């Protein structure tokens, strides 16, 4: 049976989303045992593709006058998923991150239409979290490699966003697995998907 898992990774900064995305995208229980490496889709709403500057705006933090642009981008992605349904897709942040960011700036968005189209494709959400008392240690590790350290001056925004994302995930119609980065491993995601028959698509 062909493996076609579709996972949306959500979570605030310092929760290892991207590392997990790469791990899942090469995990034999999700994508099969490969004898060589080849292209496998890994996309992100964090791409700053709306502006011609480093760390510019994108699908999460778009400006009010870019709303139509953002919605067209979401429509394009979901249509691509529908057209390429018999393949694996790993998404590093998506609509929950957009709703969380925009809500913090006084703008509410309803992505019910998006989830209604993702659900028949067997998409699941993996919400990456960590205990609040571990953010400090995670920041120290990140500062060793970060090209933009100023974003980690305060940890409070990350703790608040984690709460936001938990609340949004609780309202989702998609299956949700909360992945505690301090104790869970990629195999736990594979178990979650397998137990719910989300690794293949009929």
ChimeraX attribute file (.defattr): number of C-alpha atoms within 10 A of each C-alpha:
attribute: neighborCount
match mode: 1-to-1
recipient: residues
	/A:1	7
	/A:2	14
	/A:3	17
	/A:4	22
	/A:5	28
	/A:6	26
	/A:7	27
	/A:8	23
	/A:9	27
	/A:10	28
	/A:11	27
	/A:12	23
	/A:13	22
	/A:14	22
	/A:15	24
	/A:16	19
	/A:17	24
	/A:18	18
	/A:19	11
	/A:20	20
	/A:21	22
	/A:22	13
	/A:23	15
	/A:24	22
	/A:25	23
	/A:26	16
	/A:27	16
	/A:28	14
	/A:29	19
	/A:30	26
	/A:31	19
	/A:32	13
	/A:33	10
	/A:34	10
	/A:35	6
	/A:36	5
	/A:37	7
	/A:38	8
	/A:39	6
	/A:40	13
	/A:41	11
	/A:42	16
	/A:43	16
	/A:44	18
	/A:45	19
	/A:46	18
	/A:47	15
	/A:48	18
	/A:49	15
	/A:50	16
	/A:51	11
	/A:52	9
	/A:53	9
	/A:54	8
	/A:55	12
	/A:56	14
	/A:57	18
	/A:58	21
	/A:59	25
	/A:60	22
	/A:61	21
	/A:62	21
	/A:63	15
	/A:64	11
	/A:65	8
	/A:66	14
	/A:67	12
	/A:68	11
	/A:69	16
	/A:70	20
	/A:71	13
	/A:72	11
	/A:73	15
	/A:74	18
	/A:75	14
	/A:76	12
	/A:77	14
	/A:78	17
	/A:79	14
	/A:80	11
	/A:81	19
	/A:82	14
	/A:83	10
	/A:84	12
	/A:85	18
	/A:86	17
	/A:87	17
	/A:88	22
	/A:89	22
	/A:90	21
	/A:91	22
	/A:92	24
	/A:93	27
	/A:94	20
	/A:95	20
	/A:96	26
	/A:97	25
	/A:98	21
	/A:99	21
	/A:100	24
	/A:101	19
	/A:102	18
	/A:103	13
	/A:104	11
	/A:105	11
	/A:106	7
	/A:107	11
	/A:108	13
	/A:109	12
	/A:110	10
	/A:111	15
	/A:112	12
	/A:113	9
	/A:114	14
	/A:115	18
	/A:116	13
	/A:117	15
	/A:118	20
	/A:119	13
	/A:120	12
	/A:121	22
	/A:122	22
	/A:123	26
	/A:124	24
	/A:125	23
	/A:126	25
	/A:127	24
	/A:128	25
	/A:129	24
	/A:130	21
	/A:131	12
	/A:132	13
	/A:133	9
	/A:134	12
	/A:135	18
	/A:136	14
	/A:137	10
	/A:138	15
	/A:139	18
	/A:140	11
	/A:141	12
	/A:142	15
	/A:143	14
	/A:144	9
	/A:145	9
	/A:146	12
	/A:147	9
	/A:148	9
	/A:149	12
	/A:150	9
	/A:151	12
	/A:152	18
	/A:153	9
	/A:154	11
	/A:155	15
	/A:156	12
	/A:157	14
	/A:158	18
	/A:159	18
	/A:160	13
	/A:161	18
	/A:162	25
	/A:163	16
	/A:164	20
	/A:165	22
	/A:166	18
	/A:167	13
	/A:168	15
	/A:169	20
	/A:170	11
	/A:171	11
	/A:172	16
	/A:173	14
	/A:174	18
	/A:175	18
	/A:176	21
	/A:177	17
	/A:178	18
	/A:179	24
	/A:180	16
	/A:181	18
	/A:182	13
	/A:183	8
	/A:184	12
	/A:185	13
	/A:186	16
	/A:187	15
	/A:188	13
	/A:189	20
	/A:190	18
	/A:191	14
	/A:192	17
	/A:193	24
	/A:194	15
	/A:195	10
	/A:196	11
	/A:197	12
	/A:198	21
	/A:199	24
	/A:200	19
	/A:201	17
	/A:202	8
